[in-house]
Amino acid sequence: MPHHLTDVDPAVADAVDHERERQESTLGMIASENHASEAVLAAQGTVLTNKYAEGYPGARYYGGCEYVDEVERLAIERATELWGADHVNVQPHSGTQANMGVYFAALEPGDTILSLDLTHGGHLSHGHHVNFSGQLYEVAQYEVDPDTGYVEYDALAARAHEVEPDVIVSGSSAYPREFDWERVGEIADEVDAHHLADIAHVTGLVAAGVHSSPVEHASFVTGSTHKTIRAGRGGIIMCDEEYADDVDSAVFPGSQGGPLLHNIAGKAVGFEEARQPAFEKYARRTVSNATALADVLRDRGLSLVSGGTDKHLVLVDLRDSHPDLTGADAEAALSDVGIVVNKNAVPGETRSPFVTSGVRIGTPALTTRGFGSEEIETVGHLIADVIDAPEDDATRERVSDAVDDLCESFPIYK
Ligand SMILES: Cc1ncc(COP(=O)(O)O)c(C=O)c1O
């Protein structure tokens, strides 16, 4: 911790130190999290936080923007190269703000969004009633097939013809399979809707080419920049050239004020790291680790939504194997031994969002630490041990010791 922070504000400095220690000493398996590099952290903690720069590079409402223009241009250039979109906006403060930018660019209040139901893997910003998206727009939803756990595209097409949406949203928070972006694009064309592909979770996997890209098949693509892509925290919008001006004005002045240039610097640095050959290896390993984790959990008798995964996460449905154990119980028991996951609704969920019947488990952060399939298989068995005996003291002690050993062997920040 820099001494000046400790001197000026020991309370915040202590909390930051404790958080760093928590990350080092536990296994972070929340699928939306990752560990940014020291370089990304450094970029985010700079004087760029001081600068107002409403507008876009070369066209700002404030003076003194020559250096922040350079930073934002670098972030845009690198993102354009990574994802291959016509136009990129790197200003959204988060993935949710990115979706807001697209809705504001493409829809009028009262228009209809067709999106994946939250309990089937969707996201709050895809039209949930507690989110602005569910309050400003009409919302219709599609679901995964109850037998296979996969999105069924004929059913999606039928739903689209029935509700005639203005936008079809693909992409997800907890759906473990790749979307067929092309098919969703065709369905959107059939009903004259826009296709918004939200790749929040898989930005890094798509950039590395280990997950298919929706860029050719969607008029708008949104993402978070701190998940699998491991860059500075925030959001990003990509779109076809014809929507560039609408998207830019929907972000600023439509829904945000001054851009967070320190975060945009963190995005630029993370994107530069993602352009290096090592990143493709990282992304590939993130997916192979998730597959290895799925294999172990399945062998140990746990049900996985859709039976497995194509990407960086698995969704365990506890109802078959452990009907009395809730997602909240499993999350708490795992957290007690240093394995940090999140409870998650599963398709057909009957419990409340605070309880749930599932846990979502991801591999991006452990892969950043250097875990390979051998360590992930060990972790899979530890998770299954705890789920099988959440209250057994001997199990908890043994798993906790094993977690300590793994964390010590794979430090995050040297
Ligand atoms: C599919 C999807 N979209 C949007 C978001 C929102 O991202 P943020 O938390 O950056 O607002 C998430 C977050 O996990 C997500 O999973």
The ligand as an ORCA input file, in Angstrom:
! r2SCAN-3c Opt
* xyz 0 1
  C     -24.662    -10.340    -19.572
  C     -24.289     -9.165    -18.709
  N     -24.566     -7.942    -19.150
  C     -24.269     -6.847    -18.439
  C     -23.633     -6.967    -17.223
  C     -23.405     -5.731    -16.437
  O     -22.107     -5.411    -16.267
  P     -21.717     -4.349    -15.153
  O     -21.738     -5.077    -13.858
  O     -20.370     -3.898    -15.614
  O     -22.741     -3.263    -15.192
  C     -23.301     -8.229    -16.714
  C     -22.619     -8.346    -15.418
  O     -22.266     -9.378    -14.936
  C     -23.645     -9.360    -17.479
  O     -23.386    -10.593    -17.049
*
